[in-house]
Amino acid sequence: MIVRLLFFILVFAIGWIIYRQFAKAIMAKSKSVKKMQTKKPHEEAMVKCATCGTFVPASHAVYDHNQTAFCSVEHKIEHQS
């Protein structure tokens, strides 16, 4: 009877150790994924419109031949005239 009890305690202890190792590995992996996500923000450079001074994302800005940024085509035309 005691041998069975010791056997079950041993099996439980080994299972618990294995479970904790897997849990540690999973937590470390999720933390590294979170760190990678924070290192790679989804931010974009902002440029200032030469006419009105409004800041717009660089990908949405309208540029002239001198690479001057504008917030819209209308402001580009207004600045040229």
Protein Blocks (a to p, Z undefined) as FASTA:
>chain_A
ZZmmmmmmmmmmmmmmmmmmmmmmmmmmmmmmmmmmmmmccbdcddddfklopacdfklp
ccdfkopacfbfklmmmmmZZ
